């Protein structure tokens, strides 16, 4: 029904836009013992997150955000998805 129904496609696209959009973008807010922002640590966390985003797919073809969109679409259309979590 999804491939032949513009309403079904519109619903899935609404989910993509509102749930995934551009993906989770965490903002590190680590503070030092004085309550000031720890800029070195925050910059390091941001850089590591950006690196993870770029290399989250072993083939190098998809970013973490694209993988989120694929997983969400599979869950909506089929009711579930398999994800290999490297925890």
C-alpha positions as CSV (number, residue, x, y, z in Angstrom):
1,X,0.0,0.0,0.0
2,X,2.9,2.4,0.7
3,X,4.3,2.3,-2.8
4,X,0.9,3.0,-4.5
5,X,-0.7,5.3,-2.0
6,X,0.3,9.0,-1.7
7,X,-1.5,9.3,1.7
8,X,0.7,6.4,3.1
9,X,3.8,8.0,1.7
10,X,2.8,11.4,3.2
11,X,2.3,9.8,6.6
12,X,5.7,8.2,6.6
13,X,7.3,11.4,5.4
14,X,5.7,13.3,8.3
15,X,7.2,10.7,10.7
16,X,10.6,11.2,9.1
17,X,10.4,15.0,9.4
18,X,9.1,15.1,12.9
19,X,11.0,12.2,14.5
20,X,14.3,11.9,12.7
21,X,14.5,15.1,10.7
22,X,18.3,15.7,10.9
23,X,18.7,13.3,13.8
24,X,19.8,13.6,17.4
25,X,22.2,16.4,17.8
26,X,23.5,16.3,21.4
27,X,25.0,19.4,22.9
28,X,27.7,18.7,25.5
29,X,27.4,21.0,28.5
30,X,30.1,19.7,30.9
31,X,31.1,22.1,33.6
32,X,34.2,22.3,35.7
33,X,34.3,22.4,39.5
34,X,33.7,26.2,39.4
35,X,30.6,25.8,37.4
36,X,32.2,27.2,34.2
37,X,31.8,25.4,30.9
38,X,34.7,22.9,30.3
39,X,35.3,24.0,26.7
40,X,38.1,21.5,25.9
41,X,36.0,18.6,27.1
42,X,32.9,19.9,25.3
43,X,34.7,20.4,22.1
44,X,36.2,16.9,22.4
45,X,32.8,15.3,22.9
46,X,31.3,17.2,20.0
47,X,34.2,16.1,17.7
48,X,33.8,12.5,18.8
49,X,30.1,12.6,18.2
50,X,30.7,14.0,14.7
51,X,33.2,11.3,14.0
52,X,30.8,8.6,15.2
53,X,28.1,10.0,13.0
54,X,30.4,9.8,10.0
55,X,31.6,6.2,10.6
56,X,28.6,4.5,12.2
57,X,28.0,2.5,9.0
58,X,30.7,-0.1,8.4
59,X,30.4,0.4,4.6
60,X,30.8,4.2,4.9
61,X,27.8,4.8,2.7
62,X,25.3,6.0,5.4
63,X,25.6,8.4,8.3
64,X,24.1,7.7,11.7
65,X,21.1,10.0,10.8
66,X,20.4,8.1,7.6
67,X,20.5,4.8,9.5
68,X,17.9,6.3,12.0
69,X,15.7,7.2,9.1
70,X,16.0,3.7,7.6
71,X,15.3,2.0,10.9
72,X,12.2,4.2,11.5
73,X,10.9,3.6,8.0
74,X,11.3,-0.2,8.4
75,X,9.5,-0.1,11.8
76,X,6.6,1.9,10.4
77,X,6.1,-0.1,7.3
78,X,6.8,-3.7,8.6
79,X,6.2,-3.3,12.4
80,X,9.9,-3.9,13.4
81,X,13.5,-3.8,12.5
82,X,16.8,-5.4,13.4
83,X,19.6,-3.2,14.5
84,X,23.2,-4.2,15.3
85,X,24.0,-2.2,18.4
86,X,27.7,-1.9,19.1
87,X,27.4,-1.3,22.9
